[in-house]
Amino acid sequence: MSQDDIIKYKNLYLQAARNYLQNMQLNISFLLKEEQSEAAIKQVHIDAHSLKSQGQIMGYKNIAGVSEIIENLFNKTGNEKININKDILIQIQADLCRLQDSFTEIEKNGKELDLTEIIAKLEKVRN
């Protein structure tokens, strides 16, 4: 995508990204209370997938990286390959707050935050 396209679509991207993030936050809060909700797990997976894909298109590699790991974690959960406990959910909640901070940084300065530490922490959970 060209720099002109990124500028052109930035506001639309941020609007959609914030909606995905809000949905993930709501479903993770729900999972903290009701851990076995297949609907909430599936919705986090879908929202993370959408956020990852759109982040990749816009060139926001850190946002896409965090989203991809969350997508994979919740795909594994849905397929019963991994058990996401409350500690992991709390970590993901904090990570989602950093995604929100990154959206704000994009809005103000046109650049995402460096989220490599979050990516590394989530990679440990995924593996």
PyMOL commands that set and color helices and strands:
alter all, ss='L'
color gray80, all
select helices_A, chain A and resi 3-33+38-58+61-78+86-109+116-126
alter helices_A, ss='H'
color red, helices_A
deselect
rebuild
show_as cartoon
